[in-house]
Amino acid sequence: MPDRIVVTRRPPEGALEMLAAVGDVWLWPEDRAIDRNVLLTEAQSAAGIYCMLTDLIDEALLDAATRLR
């Protein structure tokens, strides 16, 4: 089973393909900041998170994301 990678905003061209080569990519479909509750939920099963600098990565998120590597 491939690792799950949560992507919080569409990355530059080519990045999704590189991420998909190493895991199962879940991409936030909207062109705005990811909803905090959605991020907390999606992070629970993620081995990796590709996020923006403006996304809040705090203790609550790290506690929820127990599978992060």
All heavy atoms as TSV, in Angstrom:
chain	resi	resn	atom	element	x	y	z
A	1	MET	N	N	0.846	-1.180	0.000
A	1	MET	CA	C	0.000	0.000	0.000
A	1	MET	C	C	0.895	1.249	0.000
A	1	MET	O	O	1.734	1.406	0.881
A	1	MET	CB	C	-0.890	-0.024	1.245
A	1	MET	CG	C	-1.812	1.135	1.359
A	1	MET	SD	S	-2.985	0.759	2.681
A	1	MET	CE	C	-3.706	2.324	2.869
A	2	PRO	N	N	0.720	2.130	-0.979
A	2	PRO	CA	C	1.587	3.318	-1.056
A	2	PRO	C	C	1.295	4.306	0.072
A	2	PRO	O	O	0.182	4.381	0.583
A	2	PRO	CB	C	1.261	3.917	-2.418
A	2	PRO	CG	C	-0.078	3.382	-2.781
A	2	PRO	CD	C	-0.226	2.061	-2.081
A	3	ASP	N	N	2.319	5.053	0.434
A	3	ASP	CA	C	2.145	6.107	1.430
A	3	ASP	C	C	1.216	7.177	0.884
A	3	ASP	O	O	1.204	7.464	-0.313
A	3	ASP	CB	C	3.495	6.745	1.769
A	3	ASP	CG	C	4.364	5.839	2.606
A	3	ASP	OD1	O	3.812	5.024	3.374
A	3	ASP	OD2	O	5.589	5.939	2.508
A	4	ARG	N	N	0.455	7.791	1.756
A	4	ARG	CA	C	-0.475	8.850	1.379
A	4	ARG	C	C	0.188	10.200	1.610
A	4	ARG	O	O	0.762	10.448	2.679
A	4	ARG	CB	C	-1.737	8.744	2.230
A	4	ARG	CG	C	-2.821	9.682	1.805
A	4	ARG	CD	C	-4.146	9.164	2.369
A	4	ARG	NE	N	-5.227	9.936	1.830
A	4	ARG	CZ	C	-5.766	10.986	2.438
A	4	ARG	NH1	N	-5.325	11.353	3.614
A	4	ARG	NH2	N	-6.754	11.660	1.888
A	5	ILE	N	N	0.103	11.076	0.609
A	5	ILE	CA	C	0.676	12.412	0.697
A	5	ILE	C	C	-0.439	13.426	0.538
A	5	ILE	O	O	-1.147	13.421	-0.474
A	5	ILE	CB	C	1.745	12.628	-0.397
A	5	ILE	CG1	C	2.825	11.548	-0.314
A	5	ILE	CG2	C	2.338	14.034	-0.293
A	5	ILE	CD1	C	3.724	11.480	-1.527
A	6	VAL	N	N	-0.612	14.277	1.529
A	6	VAL	CA	C	-1.627	15.330	1.489
A	6	VAL	C	C	-0.979	16.593	0.930
A	6	VAL	O	O	0.058	17.027	1.416
A	6	VAL	CB	C	-2.206	15.589	2.903
A	6	VAL	CG1	C	-3.086	16.817	2.913
A	6	VAL	CG2	C	-2.974	14.363	3.385
A	7	VAL	N	N	-1.605	17.163	-0.097
A	7	VAL	CA	C	-1.109	18.378	-0.741
A	7	VAL	C	C	-2.164	19.462	-0.521
A	7	VAL	O	O	-3.312	19.305	-0.944
A	7	VAL	CB	C	-0.844	18.153	-2.247
A	7	VAL	CG1	C	-0.331	19.424	-2.898
A	7	VAL	CG2	C	0.137	17.000	-2.446
A	8	THR	N	N	-1.766	20.557	0.139
A	8	THR	CA	C	-2.744	21.560	0.563
A	8	THR	C	C	-3.053	22.626	-0.481
A	8	THR	O	O	-4.004	23.391	-0.300
A	8	THR	CB	C	-2.291	22.265	1.846
A	8	THR	OG1	O	-1.105	23.019	1.579
A	8	THR	CG2	C	-2.062	21.278	2.977
A	9	ARG	N	N	-2.296	22.694	-1.561
A	9	ARG	CA	C	-2.550	23.657	-2.640
A	9	ARG	C	C	-1.821	23.150	-3.869
A	9	ARG	O	O	-0.757	22.535	-3.742
A	9	ARG	CB	C	-2.023	25.033	-2.237
A	9	ARG	CG	C	-2.366	26.185	-3.153
A	9	ARG	CD	C	-3.733	26.803	-2.925
A	9	ARG	NE	N	-3.971	27.351	-1.613
A	9	ARG	CZ	C	-3.838	28.627	-1.273
A	9	ARG	NH1	N	-3.449	29.515	-2.157
A	9	ARG	NH2	N	-4.119	29.014	-0.046
A	10	ARG	N	N	-2.372	23.389	-5.050
A	10	ARG	CA	C	-1.752	22.892	-6.283
A	10	ARG	C	C	-0.315	23.406	-6.378
A	10	ARG	O	O	-0.081	24.610	-6.380
A	10	ARG	CB	C	-2.536	23.329	-7.506
A	10	ARG	CG	C	-1.962	22.768	-8.798
A	10	ARG	CD	C	-2.921	22.866	-9.948
A	10	ARG	NE	N	-4.091	22.024	-9.791
A	10	ARG	CZ	C	-4.133	20.710	-9.974
A	10	ARG	NH1	N	-3.033	20.066	-10.303
A	10	ARG	NH2	N	-5.249	20.043	-9.826
A	11	PRO	N	N	0.666	22.493	-6.453
A	11	PRO	CA	C	2.078	22.890	-6.520
A	11	PRO	C	C	2.487	23.273	-7.942
A	11	PRO	O	O	1.699	23.107	-8.883
A	11	PRO	CB	C	2.803	21.634	-6.054
A	11	PRO	CG	C	1.910	20.522	-6.466
A	11	PRO	CD	C	0.497	21.052	-6.344
A	12	PRO	N	N	3.715	23.744	-8.114
A	12	PRO	CA	C	4.216	24.074	-9.448
A	12	PRO	C	C	4.161	22.855	-10.376
A	12	PRO	O	O	4.167	21.711	-9.926
A	12	PRO	CB	C	5.670	24.493	-9.201
A	12	PRO	CG	C	5.731	24.862	-7.765
A	12	PRO	CD	C	4.703	24.017	-7.067
A	13	GLU	N	N	4.139	23.120	-11.657
A	13	GLU	CA	C	4.062	22.067	-12.668
A	13	GLU	C	C	5.166	21.040	-12.464
A	13	GLU	O	O	6.321	21.375	-12.223
A	13	GLU	CB	C	4.197	22.679	-14.064
A	13	GLU	CG	C	3.928	21.700	-15.167
A	13	GLU	CD	C	3.887	22.361	-16.523
A	13	GLU	OE1	O	3.415	23.505	-16.627
A	13	GLU	OE2	O	4.344	21.711	-17.474
A	14	GLY	N	N	4.776	19.790	-12.528
A	14	GLY	CA	C	5.718	18.691	-12.391
A	14	GLY	C	C	5.805	18.123	-10.984
A	14	GLY	O	O	6.177	16.970	-10.804
A	15	ALA	N	N	5.452	18.901	-9.991
A	15	ALA	CA	C	5.577	18.438	-8.605
A	15	ALA	C	C	4.592	17.318	-8.281
A	15	ALA	O	O	4.951	16.360	-7.582
A	15	ALA	CB	C	5.399	19.597	-7.639
A	16	LEU	N	N	3.362	17.418	-8.766
A	16	LEU	CA	C	2.382	16.360	-8.491
A	16	LEU	C	C	2.833	15.025	-9.071
A	16	LEU	O	O	2.656	13.987	-8.435
A	16	LEU	CB	C	1.007	16.724	-9.047
A	16	LEU	CG	C	0.175	17.686	-8.222
A	16	LEU	CD1	C	-1.152	17.969	-8.914
A	16	LEU	CD2	C	-0.067	17.159	-6.817
A	17	GLU	N	N	3.404	15.079	-10.248
A	17	GLU	CA	C	3.882	13.847	-10.872
A	17	GLU	C	C	5.002	13.219	-10.045
A	17	GLU	O	O	5.053	12.002	-9.876
A	17	GLU	CB	C	4.366	14.120	-12.304
A	17	GLU	CG	C	3.255	14.478	-13.269
A	17	GLU	CD	C	2.771	15.924	-13.171
A	17	GLU	OE1	O	3.416	16.744	-12.467
A	17	GLU	OE2	O	1.741	16.236	-13.770
A	18	MET	N	N	5.893	14.048	-9.529
A	18	MET	CA	C	6.987	13.523	-8.698
A	18	MET	C	C	6.438	12.934	-7.399
A	18	MET	O	O	6.903	11.879	-6.955
A	18	MET	CB	C	8.003	14.619	-8.403
A	18	MET	CG	C	8.778	15.035	-9.632
A	18	MET	SD	S	10.191	16.153	-9.384
A	18	MET	CE	C	9.642	17.310	-8.188
A	19	LEU	N	N	5.466	13.595	-6.793
A	19	LEU	CA	C	4.864	13.066	-5.568
A	19	LEU	C	C	4.116	11.769	-5.844
A	19	LEU	O	O	4.195	10.813	-5.068
A	19	LEU	CB	C	3.924	14.104	-4.950
A	19	LEU	CG	C	4.587	15.347	-4.385
A	19	LEU	CD1	C	3.539	16.402	-4.034
A	19	LEU	CD2	C	5.433	15.017	-3.175
A	20	ALA	N	N	3.387	11.722	-6.955
A	20	ALA	CA	C	2.627	10.524	-7.304
A	20	ALA	C	C	3.527	9.331	-7.579
A	20	ALA	O	O	3.108	8.185	-7.427
A	20	ALA	CB	C	1.740	10.808	-8.508
A	21	ALA	N	N	4.768	9.586	-7.944
A	21	ALA	CA	C	5.712	8.494	-8.188
A	21	ALA	C	C	6.120	7.790	-6.899
A	21	ALA	O	O	6.582	6.647	-6.940
A	21	ALA	CB	C	6.952	9.018	-8.915
A	22	VAL	N	N	5.942	8.456	-5.756
A	22	VAL	CA	C	6.361	7.861	-4.482
A	22	VAL	C	C	5.214	7.623	-3.510
A	22	VAL	O	O	5.423	7.069	-2.434
A	22	VAL	CB	C	7.447	8.716	-3.787
A	22	VAL	CG1	C	8.699	8.781	-4.635
A	22	VAL	CG2	C	6.939	10.106	-3.459
A	23	GLY	N	N	3.989	8.038	-3.871
A	23	GLY	CA	C	2.877	7.835	-2.951
A	23	GLY	C	C	1.539	8.113	-3.595
A	23	GLY	O	O	1.443	8.493	-4.757
A	24	ASP	N	N	0.503	7.929	-2.801
A	24	ASP	CA	C	-0.870	8.182	-3.205
A	24	ASP	C	C	-1.195	9.624	-2.819
A	24	ASP	O	O	-1.264	9.945	-1.635
A	24	ASP	CB	C	-1.805	7.193	-2.497
A	24	ASP	CG	C	-3.251	7.398	-2.844
A	24	ASP	OD1	O	-3.547	7.896	-3.940
A	24	ASP	OD2	O	-4.104	7.059	-1.995
A	25	VAL	N	N	-1.391	10.499	-3.800
A	25	VAL	CA	C	-1.551	11.934	-3.553
A	25	VAL	C	C	-3.022	12.291	-3.361
A	25	VAL	O	O	-3.878	11.912	-4.160
A	25	VAL	CB	C	-0.963	12.757	-4.720
A	25	VAL	CG1	C	-1.242	14.241	-4.545
A	25	VAL	CG2	C	0.525	12.501	-4.837
A	26	TRP	N	N	-3.291	13.026	-2.287
A	26	TRP	CA	C	-4.600	13.653	-2.081
A	26	TRP	C	C	-4.370	15.158	-2.184
A	26	TRP	O	O	-3.564	15.711	-1.453
A	26	TRP	CB	C	-5.184	13.314	-0.706
A	26	TRP	CG	C	-6.508	13.974	-0.491
A	26	TRP	CD1	C	-7.734	13.477	-0.821
A	26	TRP	CD2	C	-6.757	15.258	0.090
A	26	TRP	NE1	N	-8.720	14.370	-0.500
A	26	TRP	CE2	C	-8.135	15.489	0.071
A	26	TRP	CE3	C	-5.937	16.248	0.618
A	26	TRP	CZ2	C	-8.719	16.637	0.548
A	26	TRP	CZ3	C	-6.522	17.407	1.102
A	26	TRP	CH2	C	-7.893	17.584	1.069
A	27	LEU	N	N	-5.081	15.813	-3.122
A	27	LEU	CA	C	-4.902	17.234	-3.385
A	27	LEU	C	C	-6.151	18.005	-2.986
A	27	LEU	O	O	-7.261	17.665	-3.409
A	27	LEU	CB	C	-4.605	17.460	-4.879
A	27	LEU	CG	C	-4.557	18.895	-5.379
A	27	LEU	CD1	C	-3.408	19.661	-4.741
A	27	LEU	CD2	C	-4.445	18.906	-6.900
A	28	TRP	N	N	-5.980	19.061	-2.175
A	28	TRP	CA	C	-7.076	19.980	-1.847
A	28	TRP	C	C	-7.535	20.586	-3.167
A	28	TRP	O	O	-6.738	21.193	-3.884
A	28	TRP	CB	C	-6.569	21.027	-0.870
A	28	TRP	CG	C	-7.497	22.161	-0.566
A	28	TRP	CD1	C	-7.280	23.471	-0.873
A	28	TRP	CD2	C	-8.742	22.119	0.131
A	28	TRP	NE1	N	-8.315	24.242	-0.413
A	28	TRP	CE2	C	-9.237	23.437	0.202
A	28	TRP	CE3	C	-9.500	21.098	0.674
A	28	TRP	CZ2	C	-10.441	23.758	0.813
A	28	TRP	CZ3	C	-10.704	21.420	1.293
A	28	TRP	CH2	C	-11.163	22.728	1.359
A	29	PRO	N	N	-8.809	20.426	-3.539
A	29	PRO	CA	C	-9.248	20.791	-4.886
A	29	PRO	C	C	-9.520	22.278	-5.117
A	29	PRO	O	O	-9.727	22.679	-6.257
A	29	PRO	CB	C	-10.536	19.981	-5.052
A	29	PRO	CG	C	-11.067	19.856	-3.663
A	29	PRO	CD	C	-9.843	19.750	-2.780
A	30	GLU	N	N	-9.506	23.076	-4.091
A	30	GLU	CA	C	-9.880	24.482	-4.234
A	30	GLU	C	C	-8.653	25.388	-4.328
A	30	GLU	O	O	-7.588	25.056	-3.841
A	30	GLU	CB	C	-10.768	24.886	-3.074
A	30	GLU	CG	C	-12.047	24.050	-3.027
A	30	GLU	CD	C	-12.989	24.480	-1.937
A	30	GLU	OE1	O	-13.048	25.687	-1.644
A	30	GLU	OE2	O	-13.669	23.603	-1.382
A	31	ASP	N	N	-8.856	26.556	-4.950
A	31	ASP	CA	C	-7.773	27.522	-5.106
A	31	ASP	C	C	-7.837	28.551	-3.973
A	31	ASP	O	O	-7.966	29.754	-4.214
A	31	ASP	CB	C	-7.860	28.202	-6.468
A	31	ASP	CG	C	-6.634	29.046	-6.764
A	31	ASP	OD1	O	-5.562	28.742	-6.215
A	31	ASP	OD2	O	-6.753	30.021	-7.524
A	32	ARG	N	N	-7.802	28.061	-2.768
A	32	ARG	CA	C	-7.779	28.879	-1.554
A	32	ARG	C	C	-7.167	28.018	-0.457
A	32	ARG	O	O	-6.972	26.818	-0.643
A	32	ARG	CB	C	-9.176	29.348	-1.156
A	32	ARG	CG	C	-10.133	28.225	-0.800
A	32	ARG	CD	C	-11.494	28.758	-0.346
A	32	ARG	NE	N	-12.410	27.679	-0.071
A	32	ARG	CZ	C	-12.511	27.044	1.104
A	32	ARG	NH1	N	-11.734	27.388	2.114
A	32	ARG	NH2	N	-13.384	26.071	1.280
A	33	ALA	N	N	-6.885	28.654	0.657
A	33	ALA	CA	C	-6.281	27.904	1.775
A	33	ALA	C	C	-7.176	26.740	2.191
A	33	ALA	O	O	-8.406	26.857	2.191
A	33	ALA	CB	C	-6.048	28.840	2.951
A	34	ILE	N	N	-6.540	25.640	2.528
A	34	ILE	CA	C	-7.280	24.454	2.962
A	34	ILE	C	C	-7.998	24.739	4.280
A	34	ILE	O	O	-7.466	25.413	5.164
A	34	ILE	CB	C	-6.339	23.230	3.086
A	34	ILE	CG1	C	-7.144	21.954	3.319
A	34	ILE	CG2	C	-5.276	23.449	4.147
A	34	ILE	CD1	C	-6.316	20.682	3.196
A	35	ASP	N	N	-9.199	24.229	4.396
A	35	ASP	CA	C	-9.971	24.345	5.628
A	35	ASP	C	C	-9.236	23.585	6.743
A	35	ASP	O	O	-8.776	22.458	6.536
A	35	ASP	CB	C	-11.366	23.747	5.406
A	35	ASP	CG	C	-12.223	23.811	6.640
A	35	ASP	OD1	O	-12.821	24.864	6.888
A	35	ASP	OD2	O	-12.267	22.788	7.377
A	36	ARG	N	N	-9.120	24.200	7.886
A	36	ARG	CA	C	-8.365	23.609	9.000
A	36	ARG	C	C	-8.899	22.235	9.389
A	36	ARG	O	O	-8.120	21.297	9.616
A	36	ARG	CB	C	-8.405	24.571	10.200
A	36	ARG	CG	C	-7.749	24.043	11.455
A	36	ARG	CD	C	-6.273	23.939	11.309
A	36	ARG	NE	N	-5.688	23.513	12.588
A	36	ARG	CZ	C	-4.442	23.300	12.784
A	36	ARG	NH1	N	-3.587	23.494	11.815
A	36	ARG	NH2	N	-3.992	22.920	13.944
A	37	ASN	N	N	-10.221	22.087	9.476
A	37	ASN	CA	C	-10.789	20.796	9.860
A	37	ASN	C	C	-10.511	19.723	8.819
A	37	ASN	O	O	-10.267	18.566	9.160
A	37	ASN	CB	C	-12.290	20.927	10.115
A	37	ASN	CG	C	-12.581	21.713	11.370
A	37	ASN	OD1	O	-11.829	21.670	12.335
A	37	ASN	ND2	N	-13.666	22.462	11.366
A	38	VAL	N	N	-10.528	20.102	7.553
A	38	VAL	CA	C	-10.201	19.153	6.486
A	38	VAL	C	C	-8.739	18.726	6.614
A	38	VAL	O	O	-8.422	17.538	6.512
A	38	VAL	CB	C	-10.480	19.761	5.093
A	38	VAL	CG1	C	-9.964	18.854	3.989
A	38	VAL	CG2	C	-11.962	20.040	4.917
A	39	LEU	N	N	-7.855	19.682	6.841
A	39	LEU	CA	C	-6.438	19.349	6.991
A	39	LEU	C	C	-6.220	18.407	8.172
A	39	LEU	O	O	-5.495	17.411	8.050
A	39	LEU	CB	C	-5.603	20.618	7.168
A	39	LEU	CG	C	-4.100	20.419	7.367
A	39	LEU	CD1	C	-3.485	19.601	6.230
A	39	LEU	CD2	C	-3.405	21.754	7.511
A	40	LEU	N	N	-6.844	18.676	9.289
A	40	LEU	CA	C	-6.699	17.796	10.455
A	40	LEU	C	C	-7.206	16.389	10.148
A	40	LEU	O	O	-6.584	15.394	10.542
A	40	LEU	CB	C	-7.428	18.380	11.654
A	40	LEU	CG	C	-6.780	19.601	12.299
A	40	LEU	CD1	C	-7.716	20.220	13.332
A	40	LEU	CD2	C	-5.451	19.252	12.933
A	41	THR	N	N	-8.311	16.287	9.441
A	41	THR	CA	C	-8.869	14.979	9.088
A	41	THR	C	C	-7.977	14.244	8.105
A	41	THR	O	O	-7.660	13.063	8.295
A	41	THR	CB	C	-10.280	15.145	8.500
A	41	THR	OG1	O	-11.116	15.756	9.481
A	41	THR	CG2	C	-10.864	13.814	8.082
A	42	GLU	N	N	-7.571	14.915	7.035
A	42	GLU	CA	C	-6.749	14.272	6.006
A	42	GLU	C	C	-5.367	13.900	6.535
A	42	GLU	O	O	-4.784	12.905	6.110
A	42	GLU	CB	C	-6.635	15.167	4.770
A	42	GLU	CG	C	-7.948	15.416	4.063
A	42	GLU	CD	C	-8.613	14.155	3.552
A	42	GLU	OE1	O	-7.913	13.190	3.188
A	42	GLU	OE2	O	-9.865	14.130	3.501
A	43	ALA	N	N	-4.839	14.672	7.455
A	43	ALA	CA	C	-3.510	14.411	8.010
A	43	ALA	C	C	-3.459	13.120	8.822
A	43	ALA	O	O	-2.389	12.529	8.971
A	43	ALA	CB	C	-3.063	15.584	8.868
A	44	GLN	N	N	-4.596	12.668	9.304
A	44	GLN	CA	C	-4.615	11.465	10.141
A	44	GLN	C	C	-4.074	10.234	9.424
A	44	GLN	O	O	-3.504	9.350	10.060
A	44	GLN	CB	C	-6.044	11.192	10.632
A	44	GLN	CG	C	-6.530	12.212	11.621
A	44	GLN	CD	C	-7.967	11.986	12.027
A	44	GLN	OE1	O	-8.559	10.943	11.737
A	44	GLN	NE2	N	-8.540	12.960	12.692
A	45	SER	N	N	-4.247	10.177	8.113
A	45	SER	CA	C	-3.778	9.000	7.373
A	45	SER	C	C	-2.585	9.308	6.479
A	45	SER	O	O	-2.221	8.496	5.634
A	45	SER	CB	C	-4.925	8.426	6.530
A	45	SER	OG	O	-5.376	9.390	5.599
A	46	ALA	N	N	-1.972	10.470	6.661
A	46	ALA	CA	C	-0.884	10.900	5.775
A	46	ALA	C	C	0.490	10.494	6.292
A	46	ALA	O	O	0.783	10.613	7.477
A	46	ALA	CB	C	-0.927	12.416	5.609
A	47	ALA	N	N	1.327	10.040	5.366
A	47	ALA	CA	C	2.735	9.793	5.680
A	47	ALA	C	C	3.548	11.050	5.399
A	47	ALA	O	O	4.650	11.210	5.903
A	47	ALA	CB	C	3.270	8.631	4.853
A	48	GLY	N	N	2.968	11.947	4.576
A	48	GLY	CA	C	3.640	13.196	4.246
A	48	GLY	C	C	2.635	14.291	3.968
A	48	GLY	O	O	1.509	14.019	3.549
A	49	ILE	N	N	3.035	15.534	4.202
A	49	ILE	CA	C	2.193	16.691	3.904
A	49	ILE	C	C	3.034	17.686	3.122
A	49	ILE	O	O	4.099	18.104	3.579
A	49	ILE	CB	C	1.647	17.354	5.184
A	49	ILE	CG1	C	0.786	16.370	5.964
A	49	ILE	CG2	C	0.844	18.614	4.831
A	49	ILE	CD1	C	0.299	16.912	7.308
A	50	TYR	N	N	2.552	18.049	1.940
A	50	TYR	CA	C	3.183	19.072	1.110
A	50	TYR	C	C	2.294	20.300	1.273
A	50	TYR	O	O	1.167	20.320	0.787
A	50	TYR	CB	C	3.204	18.593	-0.346
A	50	TYR	CG	C	3.879	19.528	-1.321
A	50	TYR	CD1	C	5.127	19.223	-1.834
A	50	TYR	CD2	C	3.261	20.691	-1.758
A	50	TYR	CE1	C	5.747	20.055	-2.760
A	50	TYR	CE2	C	3.872	21.526	-2.671
A	50	TYR	CZ	C	5.107	21.209	-3.174
A	50	TYR	OH	O	5.701	22.039	-4.078
A	51	CYS	N	N	2.798	21.297	2.007
A	51	CYS	CA	C	1.941	22.413	2.377
A	51	CYS	C	C	2.561	23.758	2.019
A	51	CYS	O	O	3.732	23.842	1.659
A	51	CYS	CB	C	1.629	22.364	3.862
A	51	CYS	SG	S	3.081	22.495	4.914
A	52	MET	N	N	1.752	24.785	2.162
A	52	MET	CA	C	2.197	26.152	1.953
A	52	MET	C	C	2.764	26.687	3.268
A	52	MET	O	O	2.425	26.202	4.355
A	52	MET	CB	C	1.010	27.031	1.513
A	52	MET	CG	C	0.300	26.540	0.268
A	52	MET	SD	S	1.339	26.451	-1.179
A	52	MET	CE	C	1.633	28.170	-1.489
A	53	LEU	N	N	3.599	27.700	3.191
A	53	LEU	CA	C	4.141	28.317	4.403
A	53	LEU	C	C	3.049	28.913	5.274
A	53	LEU	O	O	3.212	29.049	6.483
A	53	LEU	CB	C	5.154	29.401	4.038
A	53	LEU	CG	C	6.475	28.901	3.460
A	53	LEU	CD1	C	7.317	30.079	2.988
A	53	LEU	CD2	C	7.235	28.093	4.473
A	54	THR	N	N	1.927	29.266	4.666
A	54	THR	CA	C	0.832	29.887	5.416
A	54	THR	C	C	-0.073	28.870	6.102
A	54	THR	O	O	-0.914	29.252	6.909
A	54	THR	CB	C	-0.021	30.767	4.481
A	54	THR	OG1	O	-0.456	29.965	3.375
A	54	THR	CG2	C	0.783	31.951	3.972
A	55	ASP	N	N	0.087	27.572	5.814
A	55	ASP	CA	C	-0.709	26.544	6.490
A	55	ASP	C	C	-0.183	26.345	7.906
A	55	ASP	O	O	1.031	26.251	8.111
A	55	ASP	CB	C	-0.647	25.213	5.736
A	55	ASP	CG	C	-1.302	25.277	4.373
A	55	ASP	OD1	O	-2.334	25.956	4.246
A	55	ASP	OD2	O	-0.785	24.638	3.437
A	56	LEU	N	N	-1.095	26.297	8.858
A	56	LEU	CA	C	-0.711	26.163	10.259
A	56	LEU	C	C	-0.344	24.715	10.568
A	56	LEU	O	O	-1.196	23.832	10.596
A	56	LEU	CB	C	-1.847	26.629	11.174
A	56	LEU	CG	C	-1.578	26.555	12.673
A	56	LEU	CD1	C	-0.372	27.409	13.055
A	56	LEU	CD2	C	-2.817	26.991	13.443
A	57	ILE	N	N	0.945	24.483	10.761
A	57	ILE	CA	C	1.445	23.168	11.169
A	57	ILE	C	C	1.865	23.323	12.626
A	57	ILE	O	O	2.925	23.862	12.930
A	57	ILE	CB	C	2.639	22.721	10.295
A	57	ILE	CG1	C	2.285	22.768	8.810
A	57	ILE	CG2	C	3.115	21.343	10.715
A	57	ILE	CD1	C	1.143	21.880	8.388
A	58	ASP	N	N	0.998	22.878	13.509
A	58	ASP	CA	C	1.217	23.086	14.934
A	58	ASP	C	C	1.111	21.758	15.685
A	58	ASP	O	O	1.009	20.688	15.077
A	58	ASP	CB	C	0.221	24.115	15.481
A	58	ASP	CG	C	-1.233	23.686	15.324
A	58	ASP	OD1	O	-1.498	22.585	14.780
A	58	ASP	OD2	O	-2.125	24.448	15.734
A	59	GLU	N	N	1.135	21.846	16.991
A	59	GLU	CA	C	1.083	20.639	17.822
A	59	GLU	C	C	-0.187	19.831	17.586
A	59	GLU	O	O	-0.145	18.601	17.529
A	59	GLU	CB	C	1.201	21.026	19.298
A	59	GLU	CG	C	1.324	19.847	20.215
A	59	GLU	CD	C	1.571	20.242	21.660
A	59	GLU	OE1	O	1.749	21.439	21.946
A	59	GLU	OE2	O	1.585	19.336	22.508
A	60	ALA	N	N	-1.317	20.509	17.403
A	60	ALA	CA	C	-2.585	19.805	17.175
A	60	ALA	C	C	-2.531	18.992	15.879
A	60	ALA	O	O	-2.996	17.850	15.834
A	60	ALA	CB	C	-3.740	20.795	17.136
A	61	LEU	N	N	-1.947	19.567	14.837
A	61	LEU	CA	C	-1.837	18.843	13.566
A	61	LEU	C	C	-0.881	17.672	13.714
A	61	LEU	O	O	-1.179	16.562	13.259
A	61	LEU	CB	C	-1.368	19.770	12.449
A	61	LEU	CG	C	-1.213	19.051	11.112
A	61	LEU	CD1	C	-2.564	18.806	10.466
A	61	LEU	CD2	C	-0.299	19.789	10.196
A	62	LEU	N	N	0.255	17.898	14.334
A	62	LEU	CA	C	1.224	16.810	14.505
A	62	LEU	C	C	0.671	15.691	15.388
A	62	LEU	O	O	0.962	14.514	15.152
A	62	LEU	CB	C	2.535	17.355	15.065
A	62	LEU	CG	C	3.276	18.316	14.125
A	62	LEU	CD1	C	4.502	18.882	14.824
A	62	LEU	CD2	C	3.642	17.652	12.819
A	63	ASP	N	N	-0.149	16.027	16.366
A	63	ASP	CA	C	-0.791	15.006	17.188
A	63	ASP	C	C	-1.776	14.175	16.367
A	63	ASP	O	O	-1.914	12.986	16.566
A	63	ASP	CB	C	-1.512	15.632	18.379
A	63	ASP	CG	C	-0.572	16.103	19.471
A	63	ASP	OD1	O	0.617	15.715	19.450
A	63	ASP	OD2	O	-1.008	16.887	20.334
A	64	ALA	N	N	-2.476	14.836	15.423
A	64	ALA	CA	C	-3.450	14.144	14.582
A	64	ALA	C	C	-2.757	13.276	13.541
A	64	ALA	O	O	-3.272	12.226	13.146
A	64	ALA	CB	C	-4.374	15.151	13.900
A	65	ALA	N	N	-1.612	13.697	13.075
A	65	ALA	CA	C	-0.912	13.038	11.975
A	65	ALA	C	C	0.102	12.039	12.518
A	65	ALA	O	O	1.309	12.201	12.377
A	65	ALA	CB	C	-0.237	14.086	11.104
A	66	THR	N	N	-0.387	10.975	13.075
A	66	THR	CA	C	0.466	9.989	13.732
A	66	THR	C	C	1.284	9.143	12.758
A	66	THR	O	O	2.210	8.459	13.184
A	66	THR	CB	C	-0.362	9.064	14.625
A	66	THR	OG1	O	-1.336	8.391	13.818
A	66	THR	CG2	C	-1.057	9.848	15.727
A	67	ARG	N	N	0.955	9.172	11.469
A	67	ARG	CA	C	1.682	8.351	10.487
A	67	ARG	C	C	2.739	9.136	9.725
A	67	ARG	O	O	3.384	8.592	8.840
A	67	ARG	CB	C	0.681	7.752	9.511
A	67	ARG	CG	C	-0.356	6.865	10.222
A	67	ARG	CD	C	-1.254	6.171	9.273
A	67	ARG	NE	N	-0.443	5.219	8.526
A	67	ARG	CZ	C	-0.768	4.726	7.345
A	67	ARG	NH1	N	-1.892	5.077	6.777
A	67	ARG	NH2	N	0.005	3.873	6.726
A	68	LEU	N	N	2.914	10.415	10.032
A	68	LEU	CA	C	3.905	11.220	9.311
A	68	LEU	C	C	5.299	10.642	9.470
A	68	LEU	O	O	5.665	10.157	10.534
A	68	LEU	CB	C	3.925	12.666	9.834
A	68	LEU	CG	C	2.843	13.600	9.342
A	68	LEU	CD1	C	3.049	14.980	9.942
A	68	LEU	CD2	C	2.801	13.681	7.841
A	69	ARG	N	N	6.066	10.726	8.400
A	69	ARG	CA	C	7.454	10.287	8.454
A	69	ARG	C	C	8.350	11.445	8.116
A	69	ARG	O	O	8.037	12.360	7.496
A	69	ARG	CB	C	7.705	9.174	7.437
A	69	ARG	CG	C	6.912	7.950	7.787
A	69	ARG	CD	C	7.463	6.729	7.141
A	69	ARG	NE	N	6.818	6.500	5.860
A	69	ARG	CZ	C	7.435	5.943	4.833
A	69	ARG	NH1	N	8.684	5.601	4.917
A	69	ARG	NH2	N	6.817	5.719	3.721
